[in-house]
Amino acid sequence: MKRILASVTDGKGFDIGLVLLPLAFLFVMSGLPLVYNVVMSFQEVDMFSLGTFARPFVGFKNYVDLFAQPETRPILVNTALFVSASIAGQFLIGFGLALFFWMNFPGASWMRGLFLVSWVMPGLVVGAVWNWILSGDFGVLNFFLREIGVIEGNIFWRSDPHYSLWAVIIANIWLGTSFNMILLSVGLSGIPKDLFEAAELDGANALQRFFTITLPMMRSTIGAIIALGLIFTLQQFDLFAGITSGGPNNSSNVTQYWAWDLSFRQYDFAKGATISVIMIVFVMLASIVYVRSTRHEVRG
């Protein structure tokens, strides 16, 4: 014991201690709940057996029953649409804003800071704000669309099955655009301006410089933003709770909200854990693809 204490006090083993402490914290706070969730997906769990770990083992029955439910396929399609549309919208608008503020015109810095308001706002507050904006009777969005001649009558964004999912997508794009803009602005600032000056001297126009210099130099940043966007979008819960509650008739329901609904409304904890495990698998696969695609950037 004295030897161990001496190794810490004289500096030897101190680095190992710095690593072990956060690893132990992550294992207790993240690793054990993750393992517990995976184990629960292979067990029969109800309110009476939730407090004990010794529960009947049912194998893959929860997974088979889950995919046999008629609402599973529409919810998975909704999730794919929500994730792809949100990430695409946040990235394209954020990249456009980053390029716009990259011109460094007077007032660009404080205007860029104003866009962070949406990112620092709590999700439930954003949901409440967009709940008013998307109101079918007195919503600002309907008023704006009528004024410019896009629609003639009101659209009930939250209660119409054709528009309910898009209502949450619009709110989520607004919520995550500023985060994409900031990260992309950091990536743009890291590109040497000498490359653009040399390309301009060689006769390259703005579009050619964008595709031959900007995009290749931003590849690692873009990969990181898409990976983070996938993770943040898959864990988005507040907007669904604040705007549509997954309705009407599951038209705006997605896996993350469905997992909560099954666990804490229907008290089917095993099915909720099963959905969470499936989501974890998709996130891990996306992370592996991202790491493999950016491996040469780390080596370079």
N, C-alpha and C positions, 0 to 999 in steps of 0.2 A: 504493500500500500504506500509506504514511504517513497519507493522508487517511482511509482506512478505520479504521486504528487510532485516529486522533484522534477520529473520530466516535463510537467506542466509549468512549474514555476521558473525553470531555467530556459524555457522557450522550446524545448524538444517536445513534440507532440501537441503543441499549442495549435498548429494549423489543422491537425486532425480533429481536435476538439471543436474548432470553428466549423468544420464540415459536418461533424456528427450531430451537433445540436440542431441545426436547421433540418437535417435529414430525419432526425427523430421526431421533430415537430411535424414535418410533412407526413411521416408515416402514421403518427397518431391521429392527426386531424384530417388527412386525406386518404392515406393508404388503407387504414382499417375500415372506414366507412365504405370505400370502394369495394373492398373484398366482401364486406357484409352485404352490400347491395347485390353483388354477383351471386353469393350463396342464397340470398332470399329469392332470387329469380328461379331457383331450382327446388324451392320448397313450397309447401302449402301453408299460406299465411293468412290469418284472419285476426280480428281484434282480440280474440281470447288467447291466441298463441303469439302475439306480437312481442310480449315482454320476455319471451324465452328464446334461446337459440336452438334448442332441441325441438325441431318441427319435422313433420313427415316430408321425406324426400320424394319428389315426383318427377325427377329427371327433366326432360324437355317438354313436359305437358303444358306448362305455362306458355311456352313459345308456340307450340302447335295450336293451343286454344286461342292465343292472341291473333295469329294470322288467319284463323278460321272465322273470326268475327267480321261481319259485313262492313263495319266502319273502318277497318284497318287500312285497306287500300286507299280510300279517299283521303284519309288523314296523312298517309305517307306521301301521296301526290301533293297535297297541300303543303306539307313540309318542304318537299323538293322545290316547289314553286316559290314558297316564301324565302327560302335560303338563296336560291339562284337570283331571283329578282331583287332581293335586298342587297346582296353583295354587288351585283352589277350596277344597280342604281347608286349605291354609296360610292363605289369606286369611280364611276364615270363622272358623276357630279363633283366628287372630291378632287379628282385629277384635273378637271376643268378649272375649279377654283384655285388649286395650287399653281397651275400654269398662269392664271390671271394675276394672282398676287406675286408671282415670281418676277413680274415686270418692275416691281419696286417703285410704283408711282407714289406720290405724296398721300399719306394716310393709309397705306397698305397694311402697316403693322397693326394699328388699332382696329382696322376693319377685320383683319384676320382673327384678332382676339375676340371680337364680337361673335364670331361663328362658334366659339367654344361654349357659348351659353347652352346650346342644345345638348352638348355632350355631358356637361356637369349636372344637368337637371335629372332628378330621380325619374325612373321609368314610369312610376305611377302618376307623377305630375305631368309628364309628357302625354301619357294616355288620357288624363283628364282634359288637357288642353286640346288635344286632337279629337276628343269626344265632342267638344263644342264646335270645333272647326268642321267636322264631318256630319254635324246634325242635319237631318233631312229637311227640317222645317225652317231653321234659321241659321244654318251653317254658313260660314264665310266662303268655303270652297264652292258650294252651290251658287252663291251669289256671284262670285267671280266668273264661274263658267257660264252663267246665264248672261252676264254683261258682255262677254266677248263672243257670244253666240255659239258656244260649243254645245250647250244643252238648252232645251226649251222648258222642261219641267224639272222639279227637284229629284235628285237621286238620294235614296235612303241608303247611304253607304254602310251603315252598321247592321241594318236588318234585312237588306236584300242579299240573298245567297250568291248572286252574281258579282257583288261588289264588296262583300264583307271582308274577304281575305285581302283584297287590294287596299282596303282602308288601313289595315294594320301594316301592310307593306309600305304604303306612303309614309305613315308615321315613323316606321323603323328606318327608312331611307333618310328622313329628316334628322333622326336621332344620331345616326352613325356617319353622316357625311362629313361633319367637322373633324372627327377622329381620322378619317381617311385623308382629309385635306392636310392636316398637320403632319402626319407621317410622310405623305408624298412631298410636302414642302421641304421637309428635312432631307429627303432623298435628292430632290432637285438642287438644293443648296450644296450638296456634296459633289456635283458634277463640275469639273474644271471648265471655266469659261474659255480657256485657250482652245479647247476642242471645237467649240462653236465658231470661234473666230477663224480658225484654220479651215473649217468646212465652208464658211461663208466666203473666204478668199478663193476657195476652189470652185465656187459657183453653185454650191448647194443652197436650195431654197429652204424656207421654214419647214415645210412638210418633210423634205428629205432629211433635214437635221433632226427632226423629231423621231423619225423611224430608224435612223442609222446611229444616232448618238443618245438621245434622251431615253428611249425605251430600252435599248440594251444595257445602258448604265443603271437603269432603275429596276433591273430584273429581280435582284434579291429583295429590294424594298417592296416591289409589287407582290412577290411571293409571300412575304411576311404579312402584308396587309390582307391578302386573300385568306391566308391561314387563320389569322386573328379574327377576320370577319366571319369565317365559318364557325369558329368557336363561339363568338359573341352572339351570332344569330341563332345558333342552336340552343343557347341558354336564355334566349329572350322569352320572358314570361309576363312581365309587367304590362306590356302593351296589350296583350290578349286579355288579361284580367281587367284592364281599364277601358277597353273599347268594345269588344264583341263577346267576351267570355266564351270563345270557341263556337259561337252560334252564328246564324240560326241553323239548327239541324246539322251541326258539325261542318258547316260550309267554310268556316275559318279556323277550324281546330287543327292543331299541329301536335307533333309528338311530345314536345316538352310540356305543353298545357294538358294534353291528354294524360300524361303520366301523373301529374298532380291531381287531376280530376279522378282518376281511378283510385289513387292512394288515399286521398283525404276527403273525397265526396262519396265515392262508392265503397271505400274501405277495402278495395281489392289490392292490398299492398304487393302481392306477388306479381300481378300484372304491371303495376306501376314500376316495380324494380326491373321487370323484363324489358320494358320500353327504354328505361335508362341504360341498360346494358347494351341494347342495340345502338343507341345514340353514341355511346362510348366507343363502340367498334368503328363506326363511321368517322368519328373524330380522330381515332388512332390511325386509320387508313389514310385519311387526308394529311395527317402529320408526317407519315412515312413518305408519301409522295412529295411533300414540301421539302423534307430534309434531303431526299435524293436529288431533287431538282436544283437545290442551292448548295450542294456539297462542294462544287468547284469554286464557289465564291468564298467559302470559308478557307479552302486550301490556298487560294490566291492571296 
